[in-house]
Amino acid sequence: MGQNPLFFRKTVIALTGLFLCVFLIVHLSANCILLLPEDIAKEMYNSYSTTLRENLLIKVVAYVLYVSIILHAVYALLITVANRKAKPEKYVINNAKENSTWASKNMGILGSLILIFIIIHLANFWARIKLGIGEEVGLDTKGNKNVYEVTYTLFQNIYFVLFYTIMAIPLAFHLHHGLKSGFKTLGFYHQKGLKVIAKVSLIFALIMGIGFGIIPLIVYLK
């Protein structure tokens, strides 16, 4: 019975983590619009942002996303605290060799850094654009909120750019360990399949880390 709450928490972390991985793919794809020539990027990015805010289905997905972030963070914190108190199983059901990796031992720290980043990111974008907190967001020629201008302006601040770039490092480490661990937590133990997932996790982590880290630098240099 004592293991049931732990198993439940790990399952929630795994499921929400996998969902957040899908979100990251979509988010990075949208960020790639920023790499296009300014006249094209501005219209596409603002139109995309308007769709996210006004489409009912996407609104529902957005609320699922918010809940997933909260559950992922809260249950990860509970497990981290429990690990420090009683030293039970680690973040996921894993073998000793994998538990010896730096990322697996420091998932709590990595997750905390990412949570800090998410809060700052939401304060600069979501709170301002969706809640209207802070400086008013203007409109583009199509009548859409000029989210491109908000993003471009923020990415002209070298300190903000460096913050984004540096925080992409713990994101990559967290994704590398978390993605492959998530499948194990959900009961996937096919030996050959796990090797494939390990490789996919590494590739995914590199793409996400490099992508989210380098786009602010490119925009800054534009």
C-alpha positions as CSV (number, residue, x, y, z in Angstrom):
1,M,0.0,0.0,0.0
2,G,2.9,2.4,0.8
3,Q,4.1,2.1,-2.8
4,N,0.8,3.1,-4.4
5,P,1.1,6.9,-3.8
6,L,4.6,6.8,-5.1
7,F,3.6,4.8,-8.2
8,F,0.7,7.2,-8.8
9,R,2.9,10.2,-8.5
10,K,5.5,8.8,-10.9
11,T,2.7,7.9,-13.4
12,V,1.4,11.4,-13.3
13,I,4.9,12.8,-13.8
14,A,5.4,10.4,-16.8
15,L,2.1,11.2,-18.5
16,T,2.3,15.0,-18.0
17,G,6.0,14.9,-19.0
18,L,5.2,13.1,-22.3
19,F,2.4,15.6,-23.0
20,L,4.8,18.5,-22.3
21,C,7.3,17.0,-24.8
22,V,4.6,17.1,-27.5
23,F,3.9,20.7,-26.6
24,L,7.6,21.6,-26.8
25,I,7.7,20.2,-30.4
26,V,4.8,22.5,-31.4
27,H,6.3,25.5,-29.5
28,L,9.7,25.1,-31.1
29,S,8.1,24.8,-34.5
30,A,6.3,28.1,-34.0
31,N,9.5,29.7,-32.7
32,C,11.2,28.8,-36.0
33,I,8.9,31.3,-37.7
34,L,11.0,34.0,-36.1
35,L,13.9,32.9,-38.3
36,L,12.1,33.9,-41.5
37,P,12.5,37.4,-43.1
38,E,10.8,40.0,-40.8
39,D,7.9,40.9,-43.1
40,I,6.9,37.3,-43.5
41,A,7.7,36.3,-39.9
42,K,5.7,39.1,-38.3
43,E,2.4,38.3,-40.1
44,M,2.8,34.5,-39.7
45,Y,3.7,34.7,-36.0
46,N,1.0,37.2,-35.1
47,S,-1.6,35.1,-37.0
48,Y,-0.4,31.9,-35.3
49,S,-0.6,33.6,-31.8
50,T,-4.1,34.9,-32.5
51,T,-5.2,31.4,-33.4
52,L,-3.8,30.0,-30.2
53,R,-5.8,32.6,-28.2
54,E,-9.1,32.4,-30.0
55,N,-9.5,28.8,-31.1
56,L,-11.8,26.9,-28.7
57,L,-10.1,23.6,-29.1
58,I,-6.6,25.1,-28.6
59,K,-7.9,27.0,-25.5
60,V,-8.9,23.6,-24.0
61,V,-5.5,22.2,-24.8
62,A,-3.9,25.3,-23.2
63,Y,-5.7,24.6,-19.9
64,V,-4.6,21.0,-20.1
65,L,-1.1,22.3,-20.6
66,Y,-1.3,24.6,-17.5
67,V,-2.6,21.8,-15.4
68,S,0.1,19.4,-16.7
69,I,2.8,21.9,-15.7
70,I,1.4,22.3,-12.2
71,L,0.9,18.5,-11.7
72,H,4.4,17.7,-13.1
73,A,6.1,20.2,-10.9
74,V,4.1,19.4,-7.7
75,Y,4.4,15.7,-7.9
76,A,8.1,15.9,-8.8
77,L,8.6,18.1,-5.8
78,L,6.8,15.6,-3.5
79,I,8.9,12.8,-4.8
80,T,12.1,14.8,-4.4
81,V,11.2,15.6,-0.8
82,A,10.3,12.0,-0.1
83,N,13.6,10.8,-1.6
84,R,15.6,13.1,0.6
85,K,13.7,12.0,3.7
86,A,13.6,8.2,3.2
87,K,15.7,7.6,0.1
88,P,13.2,5.4,-1.7
89,E,13.2,4.7,-5.4
90,K,14.5,7.5,-7.6
91,Y,12.5,9.6,-10.0
92,V,11.6,6.5,-12.1
93,I,11.9,2.8,-11.9
94,N,15.4,2.3,-13.3
95,N,18.5,0.2,-13.0
96,A,21.6,1.1,-10.9
97,K,23.7,2.1,-13.8
98,E,21.2,4.6,-15.1
99,N,20.6,6.0,-11.6
100,S,24.3,6.8,-11.4
101,T,24.1,9.4,-14.1
102,W,24.3,13.1,-13.2
103,A,20.9,14.0,-14.7
104,S,19.1,11.2,-12.9
105,K,20.5,12.3,-9.5
106,N,19.7,16.0,-10.1
107,M,16.3,15.9,-11.8
108,G,14.9,17.9,-8.9
109,I,17.5,20.7,-9.4
110,L,17.0,20.6,-13.2
111,G,13.2,20.7,-12.8
112,S,13.4,23.6,-10.4
113,L,15.5,25.6,-12.8
114,I,13.1,24.9,-15.6
115,L,10.1,25.9,-13.4
116,I,11.9,29.3,-12.7
117,F,12.3,29.7,-16.4
118,I,8.7,28.9,-17.1
119,I,7.5,31.5,-14.5
120,I,9.7,34.2,-16.0
121,H,8.7,33.2,-19.5
122,L,5.0,33.4,-18.6
123,A,5.5,36.8,-16.9
124,N,7.1,38.2,-20.0
125,F,4.7,36.8,-22.6
126,W,1.5,35.1,-21.3
127,A,0.7,37.7,-18.6
128,R,1.3,40.6,-20.9
129,I,-0.3,39.3,-24.0
130,K,-3.2,37.3,-22.6
131,L,-3.9,39.0,-19.3
132,G,-3.0,42.5,-20.3
133,I,-0.6,43.0,-17.4
134,G,2.2,45.5,-18.0
135,E,2.8,47.5,-21.2
136,E,0.0,47.4,-23.7
137,V,0.6,45.2,-26.8
138,G,-0.1,46.9,-30.1
139,L,-1.7,45.6,-33.2
140,D,-0.2,44.8,-36.6
141,T,-1.6,45.8,-39.9
142,K,-4.0,42.8,-39.9
143,G,-5.5,43.8,-36.6
144,N,-3.7,41.0,-34.7
145,K,-1.9,41.6,-31.4
146,N,1.7,42.3,-32.4
147,V,3.3,39.3,-30.4
148,Y,6.2,39.3,-32.9
149,E,7.1,42.8,-31.7
150,V,7.0,41.8,-28.1
151,T,9.2,38.7,-28.8
152,Y,11.6,40.6,-31.0
153,T,12.0,43.4,-28.4
154,L,12.7,41.0,-25.6
155,F,15.2,39.2,-27.7
156,Q,17.1,42.5,-28.3
157,N,18.0,42.4,-24.6
158,I,21.3,40.5,-24.4
159,Y,20.7,39.5,-20.7
160,F,17.3,38.0,-21.6
161,V,18.8,36.2,-24.6
162,L,21.6,34.7,-22.5
163,F,19.1,33.7,-19.9
164,Y,17.1,31.8,-22.5
165,T,20.2,30.2,-24.0
166,I,21.7,29.1,-20.7
167,M,18.4,27.7,-19.5
168,A,18.2,25.5,-22.6
169,I,21.0,23.4,-21.1
170,P,19.1,22.1,-18.0
171,L,16.1,21.7,-20.3
172,A,18.1,19.3,-22.5
173,F,19.4,17.3,-19.6
174,H,15.9,17.1,-18.1
175,L,14.4,15.9,-21.3
176,H,17.2,13.4,-22.0
177,H,16.7,11.5,-18.8
178,G,13.0,12.3,-18.3
179,L,11.7,11.1,-21.7
180,K,13.3,7.6,-21.6
181,S,12.4,7.3,-17.9
182,G,8.8,8.2,-18.6
183,F,8.3,5.2,-20.8
184,K,9.8,2.9,-18.1
185,T,7.6,4.3,-15.5
186,L,4.6,3.5,-17.7
187,G,5.8,-0.1,-17.9
188,F,7.7,-0.2,-21.2
189,Y,10.6,-2.6,-20.7
190,H,11.2,-4.1,-24.2
191,Q,15.0,-4.3,-24.3
192,K,15.5,-3.3,-27.9
193,G,12.7,-0.8,-27.7
194,L,14.4,0.9,-24.7
195,K,17.6,1.2,-26.7
196,V,15.7,3.0,-29.4
197,I,13.9,5.2,-26.9
198,A,17.3,6.1,-25.3
199,K,18.6,7.3,-28.7
200,V,15.4,9.1,-29.5
201,S,15.5,10.8,-26.1
202,L,19.1,12.0,-26.8
203,I,18.2,13.3,-30.2
204,F,15.0,15.0,-28.9
205,A,16.9,16.6,-26.0
206,L,19.6,17.9,-28.4
207,I,17.0,19.3,-30.9
208,M,15.0,21.0,-28.1
209,G,18.0,22.3,-26.2
210,I,19.8,23.7,-29.3
211,G,16.6,25.0,-30.8
212,F,15.3,26.9,-27.8
213,G,18.8,28.1,-27.0
214,I,19.9,29.3,-30.4
215,I,16.8,31.0,-31.8
216,P,17.0,33.9,-29.3
217,L,20.6,34.4,-30.3
218,I,19.7,34.4,-34.0
219,V,16.9,36.9,-33.4
220,Y,19.3,39.1,-31.4
221,L,21.8,39.1,-34.2
222,K,19.1,39.9,-36.8
